[in-house]
């Protein structure tokens, strides 16, 4: 590819750039189509190939440590509303 140096054309400065040679548009188009065909046909298995084996999934792991109360978990109460509920009590004065 020829390199075009910076020059002055009709009073405007033209920046340096690369330019395709004359008549090369057909070759560039064929090169792009060839590269696209390699990408499309090279990324899929063909019909005559052997079936791909499945990758095994993760195995279950046994956790060896036992903590006190492991078998009998304690139920922790959770609020059913998102706002606080204040109950009047004689000590708070409410």
N, C-alpha and C positions, 0 to 999 in steps of 0.2 A: 504494500500500500504506500503510495507516495505521500510524503509529508509536505504540506503547504505552509510556507513560512508566513509570518505576519507581514502584511503589506498595505499600501494605501490604494483604495479603489474608489473612484468618483468622489473623492474628498472624505471618504469614510475609512477608518482603520479596520482591516479584516484580521481577526485573531488567527493564530497558527492553529491548524487542524489537520486531521488525516482525511484523505479522500480515496474512494475506490477508483481503480483504474477504469478507463473507458471500456465498456463491453463486459464488465465483470458482474453485472447484476444477475445474470442467469446462473453463473457459478455460485454466487453467494446464496441465491434461492435454493439451488440444489443442495448446498452444504447444510442449510438450515433444515430442509426436508429430511435429509439423511440423518442428521442429529436427532430430529424429532422421532423418526422411525426407530432409531436405536433405543431411545428413551421409552417409547411406548411398548415395543416388542421385547425389550430387555428387562422390563420391570415385572412381567407376569410369567408364571410358569406355562409352558406350552402344553397342548393336549396330550402328547405322547409321553410325558414325563411321569415318573413314579409319584404316587401320592405323598404329600408332605406329612411327616409325622407330627402329631400334636405335641407341643411342649407341655411337660407335666406341670400341674398346678402346685401351689405351696402345700406342704404337708402340715398336719396338725401337730402342735408342740405340746408336750406335757410339762406343766409347770411344777417343778419338784418341791417347792417350798410350801408348807402348810402353816397358816397363821392361826392364833387362837380365835375361835368363833368362825372359822372358815365355812363350816357346814351349816351354821345357823346364823344367817345375816340378820342384823337388827333393822327393823323397818323405821325409817326416819320420816317424821311427818313433814309434809310440804304444804305451803299455803295454797289455797285454791283461788285466791284473788291477788291482783297485782298491787293493791293499795293496802296500807297498814290499817289494821283494826285496833283501836284503842279502847280498852275496857276500863270503865271508871273503877277506881279503887279508893278506899278510905284514906290511904296514906298519901296519895298524890294530890288529893283535893279536887279532883275532877268529877 
